[in-house]
């Protein structure tokens, strides 16, 4: 199908590349005071990871198994075909690990050529994933910066034609290296945080807001408060999760806190029917009520090629197309730049979410969680809506307070202060709004006066 035909096709819509590539100029103008309209629409981004070892935490150290056989060209081709069956005109992002970029085996040479052809054929984004999601937890900022710079050069050579990715897929990435991406590499989008991850996998990073924001130079999870700490790099979440299960610590209660649109947690743990239903229910939180509250909805996920579940990707994309036919399926870079084009700073951030349990394990049907996220703080209220009980504050994280990232290698990179949803500290006990300090209540009610009646 000719490129121009894509804009007249009903179903998944793809944003114009020219409009996205012009975002830098538009953003500069808006930063100087030009007016802009808020982002509108429904957006889905999908990232597939190609790697050699399970978790390549540094260029020469890996955790887990050798997954080379599961990252073959045949597996990559199967993933792309599954994506195309679900979304014929969509574009996706491929995140390639350091070892996969440098492996001299014929299988990986063929894989790199195949990925380059996907950029030429479909407009897919080919980019780098440093540290197997956990770069700052296992290597220094300076080493990670050097690796990122070298990898971007390898990506450009691999794809050819002067290609340059519009984003980095990093799992977690510290604030200084997100600033480096923007100022030195000219990359203004980073999948740089995994929302609400704590007590699971190889890194902890709870405390941010789950939709796009510009990070502060103080801490990658803190939205920039103004020009002095502003990093011009849109920070994106990695996985859209069920808000009810995400409030849990790791596998607390035998539940998986990362349950949502990811196939390992959903289909892998719950079975095909229940898992696919959970994937779609999680999507609906953002594309139905979330879309109404925020003006736009965004759902995202990173799926490793090695884990398979290609048929589940096809199902999910087809189901989204059928239920929300106006959804745009873009690369990570395209979506981030589109948001950046409409949003020059964090001043206008005001994300709100209202989700009731789906009935999946850990997502109790009689519970409802409301999230309020802005530049100054994030606030979560949990209540039993069946019994009409008053809401309890389970998270109140202030972003106006000073914050500092770890200066040594460690797994804990969270931002926690007043009250955190995971309940890992003695002070993390649910409480009524009226039990917060007078100053904290004032902050909340100035922005959300409708919450006063819930004290």
C-alpha positions as CSV (number, residue, x, y, z in Angstrom):
1,X,0.0,0.0,0.0
2,X,1.3,3.5,-0.8
3,X,2.3,5.7,2.0
4,X,-0.4,8.3,1.3
5,X,-3.1,5.6,1.6
6,X,-2.3,5.1,5.3
7,X,-3.9,8.4,6.2
8,X,-7.3,7.4,4.7
9,X,-7.4,4.0,6.2
10,X,-9.9,3.4,8.9
11,X,-8.5,1.7,12.0
12,X,-5.1,2.5,13.5
13,X,-3.8,5.9,12.3
14,X,-0.2,6.8,12.1
15,X,1.0,10.4,12.7
16,X,2.8,12.2,10.0
17,X,6.6,11.8,10.2
18,X,7.1,15.3,8.9
19,X,5.0,16.7,11.8
20,X,7.0,14.8,14.4
21,X,10.4,15.6,12.9
22,X,9.4,19.3,13.1
23,X,8.7,19.0,16.8
24,X,12.1,20.4,17.8
25,X,11.5,23.7,16.0
26,X,8.0,23.9,17.3
27,X,9.1,23.1,20.8
28,X,11.7,25.9,20.7
29,X,9.0,28.3,19.7
30,X,6.6,27.2,22.4
31,X,9.3,27.5,25.0
32,X,9.6,31.1,24.1
33,X,5.9,31.6,24.8
34,X,4.1,30.6,21.7
35,X,0.7,29.1,22.4
36,X,0.0,25.4,22.0
37,X,-3.0,23.1,22.2
38,X,-3.1,20.1,24.6
39,X,-2.5,16.6,23.1
40,X,-5.6,14.8,22.1
41,X,-6.3,11.2,21.0
42,X,-5.5,7.6,21.9
43,X,-1.9,6.3,21.5
44,X,-0.3,2.9,21.7
45,X,3.5,2.3,21.6
46,X,5.0,-1.2,21.4
47,X,8.7,-2.0,21.9
48,X,10.4,-5.3,21.2
49,X,13.8,-6.1,22.6
50,X,16.5,-8.1,20.8
51,X,19.3,-9.3,23.0
52,X,21.8,-12.1,23.6
53,X,21.7,-12.6,27.3
54,X,18.7,-12.3,29.5
55,X,19.8,-9.2,31.4
56,X,22.9,-7.5,30.0
57,X,23.6,-5.2,32.9
58,X,26.9,-4.0,31.5
59,X,28.7,-4.6,28.2
60,X,30.7,-7.4,29.8
61,X,28.4,-8.7,32.5
62,X,25.1,-10.5,32.2
63,X,22.5,-11.9,34.7
64,X,20.5,-14.9,33.6
65,X,20.5,-17.2,30.7
66,X,21.9,-17.1,27.2
67,X,18.9,-16.4,25.0
68,X,20.6,-16.3,21.6
69,X,18.5,-19.1,20.1
70,X,15.3,-17.2,21.0
71,X,16.5,-14.0,19.3
72,X,17.1,-15.5,15.8
73,X,16.0,-13.8,12.6
74,X,13.1,-16.3,12.5
75,X,11.9,-15.1,15.9
76,X,12.3,-11.4,15.0
77,X,10.4,-12.0,11.8
78,X,7.6,-13.8,13.7
79,X,7.3,-10.8,16.0
80,X,7.1,-8.3,13.2
81,X,4.5,-10.4,11.3
82,X,2.4,-10.7,14.5
83,X,2.5,-6.9,14.9
84,X,1.5,-6.4,11.3
85,X,-1.4,-8.8,11.6
86,X,-2.7,-6.8,14.5
87,X,-1.9,-3.4,13.1
88,X,-1.1,-3.4,9.4
89,X,0.0,0.3,9.2
90,X,1.5,0.7,12.6
91,X,5.1,1.4,13.4
92,X,7.0,-0.1,16.3
93,X,10.3,0.4,18.1
94,X,13.1,-2.2,18.3
95,X,15.5,-1.9,21.2
96,X,18.8,-3.8,20.6
97,X,21.2,-4.7,23.4
98,X,24.9,-4.1,23.4
99,X,25.8,-7.7,22.8
100,X,23.2,-8.0,20.0
101,X,24.8,-5.0,18.3
102,X,28.3,-6.5,18.5
103,X,27.8,-10.3,18.1
104,X,29.7,-11.6,15.1
105,X,27.7,-14.8,14.7
106,X,25.9,-15.0,11.3
107,X,22.6,-15.2,13.0
108,X,23.1,-11.8,14.6
109,X,24.5,-10.3,11.4
110,X,21.4,-11.5,9.7
111,X,19.2,-10.1,12.5
112,X,20.7,-6.7,12.3
113,X,20.2,-6.6,8.5
114,X,16.6,-7.7,9.0
115,X,16.0,-4.9,11.6
116,X,17.4,-2.3,9.3
117,X,15.1,-3.5,6.5
118,X,12.1,-2.9,8.9
119,X,13.1,0.7,9.2
120,X,13.2,1.0,5.4
121,X,10.0,-1.0,4.8
122,X,7.8,0.1,7.7
123,X,9.4,3.1,9.3
124,X,10.1,1.2,12.5
125,X,12.4,2.8,15.0
126,X,15.7,1.0,15.7
127,X,17.4,2.0,18.9
128,X,19.5,0.9,21.8
129,X,18.7,-0.5,25.3
130,X,21.6,0.0,27.8
131,X,22.0,-2.2,30.8
132,X,19.2,-4.5,30.1
133,X,16.7,-2.1,31.8
134,X,19.0,-1.6,34.8
135,X,22.0,0.5,33.6
136,X,22.3,2.9,36.6
137,X,21.9,0.1,39.1
138,X,24.9,-1.8,37.7
139,X,27.3,0.6,36.0
140,X,28.5,4.2,36.5
141,X,27.0,7.2,34.8
142,X,30.2,7.8,32.9
143,X,30.4,4.2,31.7
144,X,26.8,4.2,30.6
145,X,27.2,7.5,28.8
146,X,30.2,6.1,26.9
147,X,28.2,2.9,26.0
148,X,25.2,4.9,24.8
149,X,27.4,7.1,22.6
150,X,29.1,4.1,21.0
151,X,25.8,2.2,20.6
152,X,24.1,5.1,18.8
153,X,27.0,5.1,16.3
154,X,26.6,1.4,15.8
155,X,22.8,1.8,15.3
156,X,23.4,4.6,12.7
157,X,25.9,2.4,10.8
158,X,23.6,-0.6,11.0
159,X,20.6,1.2,9.5
160,X,22.5,3.5,7.2
161,X,21.3,6.5,5.3
162,X,22.2,8.9,8.1
163,X,19.6,7.3,10.4
164,X,19.4,8.4,14.0
165,X,16.8,7.1,16.5
166,X,14.5,9.6,18.1
167,X,14.6,7.9,21.5
168,X,16.5,5.5,23.8
169,X,14.8,2.6,25.5
170,X,16.5,2.3,28.9
171,X,14.1,0.8,31.5
172,X,15.7,3.0,34.1
173,X,18.1,5.9,33.3
174,X,19.5,8.5,35.6
175,X,18.7,12.2,35.2
176,X,22.3,13.2,34.2
177,X,22.3,10.8,31.3
178,X,18.8,11.9,30.2
179,X,20.2,15.4,30.2
180,X,23.2,14.1,28.2
181,X,20.8,12.6,25.6
182,X,19.2,15.9,25.0
183,X,22.2,18.2,25.1
184,X,24.9,16.1,23.5
185,X,23.1,13.4,21.4
186,X,20.2,15.5,20.3
187,X,17.7,12.9,21.5
188,X,14.7,14.3,23.3
189,X,12.8,11.2,24.3
190,X,13.8,8.4,26.7
191,X,11.9,5.5,28.0
192,X,13.6,6.2,31.3
193,X,11.4,4.8,34.1
194,X,9.4,1.7,34.9
195,X,6.4,3.0,36.9
196,X,5.7,1.5,40.3
197,X,8.4,-1.1,40.1
198,X,9.6,-2.2,43.5
199,X,10.6,-5.5,45.0
200,X,10.6,-7.3,41.7
201,X,13.1,-8.0,39.0
202,X,16.6,-6.4,39.3
203,X,15.8,-2.8,40.2
204,X,13.5,-0.6,42.3
205,X,12.1,2.7,41.0
206,X,8.7,3.7,42.4
207,X,7.7,7.4,42.8
208,X,7.2,9.0,39.4
209,X,4.1,9.8,37.4
210,X,3.1,7.2,34.8
211,X,2.5,9.6,31.8
212,X,5.1,11.7,30.0
213,X,7.0,14.4,31.9
214,X,10.3,16.3,31.8
215,X,12.6,15.0,34.5
216,X,14.4,17.2,37.0
217,X,18.2,17.3,37.1
218,X,17.8,16.3,40.8
219,X,16.2,13.0,40.2
220,X,14.9,11.1,37.1
221,X,11.6,10.3,38.9
222,X,10.9,13.9,39.8
223,X,9.2,16.2,37.3
224,X,11.3,19.3,36.7
225,X,9.9,22.2,38.8
226,X,11.1,25.0,36.5
227,X,13.8,26.3,34.2
228,X,16.6,25.7,36.7
229,X,16.2,21.9,36.9
230,X,14.6,21.3,33.5
231,X,15.8,18.5,31.3
232,X,14.5,18.7,27.7
233,X,14.0,15.0,27.4
234,X,10.6,13.4,27.6
235,X,10.6,10.6,30.1
236,X,8.3,7.7,29.3
237,X,7.1,4.7,31.3
238,X,7.9,1.2,30.1
239,X,4.8,-0.8,30.9
240,X,1.2,0.1,31.4
241,X,0.1,-1.8,34.6
242,X,-3.2,-2.4,36.4
243,X,-3.3,0.4,39.0
244,X,-4.7,-2.0,41.7
245,X,-2.0,-4.6,41.4
246,X,0.7,-1.9,40.9
247,X,0.1,-0.6,44.4
248,X,1.6,-3.8,45.8
249,X,5.2,-4.5,46.8
250,X,6.7,-7.1,44.4
251,X,4.8,-10.4,44.8
252,X,3.0,-9.3,48.0
253,X,0.2,-11.7,48.8
254,X,1.2,-14.0,46.0
255,X,0.1,-11.5,43.4
256,X,2.2,-9.9,40.6
257,X,2.5,-6.2,41.0
258,X,3.4,-5.8,37.3
259,X,0.2,-7.3,36.0
260,X,-1.2,-5.3,33.0
261,X,-0.6,-5.4,29.3
262,X,2.6,-7.4,29.6
263,X,2.2,-11.0,28.3
264,X,4.4,-12.7,30.9
265,X,2.3,-11.4,33.9
266,X,-1.0,-11.6,32.1
267,X,-1.3,-14.6,29.7
268,X,1.8,-16.3,31.2
269,X,0.4,-16.4,34.7
270,X,-3.4,-16.3,34.2
271,X,-3.9,-18.3,31.0
272,X,-5.0,-17.1,27.6
273,X,-8.6,-16.1,28.2
274,X,-8.1,-14.4,31.6
275,X,-4.7,-12.9,30.6
276,X,-6.0,-11.4,27.4
277,X,-9.0,-10.0,29.3
278,X,-6.7,-8.4,31.8
279,X,-4.6,-6.8,29.0
280,X,-7.7,-5.3,27.4
281,X,-9.2,-4.2,30.8
282,X,-6.0,-2.4,31.6
283,X,-6.0,-0.7,28.2
284,X,-9.6,0.4,28.8
285,X,-8.6,2.3,31.9
286,X,-6.6,4.6,29.7
287,X,-8.7,4.6,26.5
288,X,-12.1,5.1,28.1
289,X,-12.2,6.9,31.5
290,X,-8.6,8.0,31.3
291,X,-9.2,9.5,27.8
292,X,-12.2,11.4,29.2
293,X,-10.3,12.8,32.1
294,X,-7.0,13.7,30.4
295,X,-8.0,14.4,26.8
296,X,-5.6,11.7,25.6
297,X,-4.8,8.1,26.6
298,X,-1.5,6.2,26.2
299,X,-0.8,2.5,26.6
300,X,2.7,1.0,26.2
301,X,4.6,-2.1,26.7
302,X,8.1,-3.7,26.1
303,X,8.0,-7.3,25.0
304,X,11.3,-9.3,24.7
305,X,11.5,-11.2,21.4
306,X,12.7,-14.2,23.4
307,X,9.5,-14.5,25.5
308,X,7.3,-15.2,22.4
309,X,3.6,-14.5,22.9
310,X,3.4,-13.3,19.4
311,X,-0.2,-14.5,19.0
312,X,-1.2,-12.5,22.1
313,X,0.3,-9.3,20.5
314,X,-1.8,-9.9,17.4
315,X,-4.9,-10.4,19.5
316,X,-4.3,-7.3,21.7
317,X,-3.7,-5.0,18.7
318,X,-6.7,-6.3,16.8
319,X,-8.9,-6.0,19.9
320,X,-7.8,-2.4,20.4
321,X,-8.4,-1.6,16.7
322,X,-11.9,-3.0,17.0
323,X,-12.9,-1.2,20.2
324,X,-11.0,2.1,19.7
325,X,-10.5,2.5,15.9
326,X,-9.0,6.0,16.2
327,X,-5.9,4.7,18.1
328,X,-2.6,5.9,16.7
329,X,0.2,3.3,16.9
330,X,3.5,5.1,16.8
331,X,7.1,4.5,17.7
332,X,8.4,5.6,21.1
333,X,10.2,8.5,19.6
334,X,7.3,9.7,17.5
335,X,4.9,9.6,20.5
336,X,7.4,11.4,22.8
337,X,8.0,14.1,20.3
338,X,4.3,14.5,19.6
339,X,3.7,15.0,23.4
340,X,6.7,17.4,23.5
341,X,5.2,19.4,20.6
342,X,2.1,20.0,22.6
343,X,3.7,20.3,26.0
344,X,6.7,22.6,26.4
345,X,7.0,22.2,30.2
346,X,5.6,20.4,33.2
347,X,3.5,23.5,34.3
348,X,0.3,22.2,32.8
349,X,0.6,18.5,33.8
350,X,-2.6,17.3,35.5
351,X,-3.1,13.6,34.9
352,X,-6.0,11.9,36.6
353,X,-7.0,8.2,36.6
354,X,-9.9,6.4,38.0
355,X,-9.8,2.6,38.0
356,X,-11.9,-0.2,39.6
357,X,-10.5,-3.6,40.1
358,X,-10.7,-6.0,37.1
359,X,-11.2,-9.1,39.1
360,X,-7.8,-10.4,38.2
361,X,-5.6,-11.7,41.1
362,X,-4.6,-8.6,43.1
363,X,-7.1,-6.4,41.3
364,X,-10.1,-6.6,43.7
365,X,-13.4,-5.9,42.0
366,X,-14.8,-4.0,45.0
367,X,-11.8,-1.6,45.2
368,X,-11.4,1.7,43.3
369,X,-8.2,3.7,43.0
370,X,-8.0,7.3,41.9
371,X,-4.6,8.9,41.0
372,X,-3.9,12.6,40.7
373,X,-0.5,13.4,39.1
374,X,1.0,16.9,38.5
375,X,4.2,18.8,38.7
376,X,4.0,19.4,42.4
377,X,2.9,15.9,43.7
378,X,1.2,12.6,43.0
379,X,-1.8,11.5,45.2
380,X,-3.5,8.1,45.3
381,X,-6.9,7.4,47.0
382,X,-8.2,3.9,47.6
383,X,-11.7,3.0,48.6
384,X,-14.2,0.1,48.7
385,X,-16.8,1.5,46.3
386,X,-19.2,-1.4,46.9
387,X,-19.5,-0.5,50.6
388,X,-19.2,3.2,49.8
389,X,-16.4,3.6,52.2
390,X,-14.5,6.8,52.5
391,X,-11.2,6.9,50.5
392,X,-7.8,6.4,52.1
393,X,-4.6,8.1,51.0
394,X,-2.2,5.4,50.1
395,X,0.4,7.6,48.3
396,X,1.3,11.2,48.6
397,X,4.7,12.0,47.0
398,X,5.7,15.6,46.9
399,X,7.9,16.8,44.0
400,X,8.6,20.3,45.5
401,X,10.9,18.7,48.1
402,X,14.7,18.3,47.3
403,X,15.6,14.9,45.9
404,X,18.9,13.1,45.2
405,X,19.7,10.0,43.2
406,X,22.0,7.4,44.6
407,X,25.7,8.1,44.0
408,X,26.8,4.5,44.3
409,X,25.6,1.4,42.5
410,X,22.5,-0.1,44.2
411,X,19.1,-1.5,43.2
412,X,17.1,1.1,45.1
413,X,16.4,4.2,42.9
414,X,12.9,5.1,44.2
415,X,11.6,8.5,45.1
416,X,9.7,8.3,48.4
417,X,8.8,11.0,50.9
418,X,5.5,11.6,52.6
419,X,3.6,8.4,51.9
420,X,4.3,5.6,49.4
421,X,1.8,3.1,48.0
422,X,4.1,0.1,48.4
423,X,3.9,0.3,52.2
424,X,7.6,-0.6,52.7
425,X,8.3,2.0,55.4
426,X,6.8,2.5,58.9
427,X,5.1,5.8,57.8
428,X,3.5,4.2,54.8
429,X,0.1,3.6,56.5
430,X,-3.1,4.5,54.7
431,X,-4.8,7.5,56.2
432,X,-7.7,9.9,55.6
433,X,-7.1,13.1,53.7
434,X,-7.9,15.0,56.9
435,X,-5.1,13.2,58.7
436,X,-2.4,14.7,56.5
437,X,-0.6,17.8,57.8
438,X,-2.4,21.1,57.3
439,X,0.2,22.1,54.8
440,X,-0.2,19.0,52.7
441,X,-3.9,19.3,52.8
442,X,-3.6,22.9,51.6
443,X,-1.4,21.8,48.6
444,X,-3.9,19.2,47.6
445,X,-7.1,21.3,48.0
446,X,-5.6,24.3,46.2
447,X,-5.3,22.1,43.1
448,X,-8.2,19.8,43.7
449,X,-10.8,21.6,45.7
450,X,-13.4,18.9,45.0
451,X,-11.5,16.6,47.3
452,X,-12.3,18.7,50.4
453,X,-15.5,16.9,50.9
454,X,-13.6,13.6,51.3
455,X,-11.7,14.7,54.4
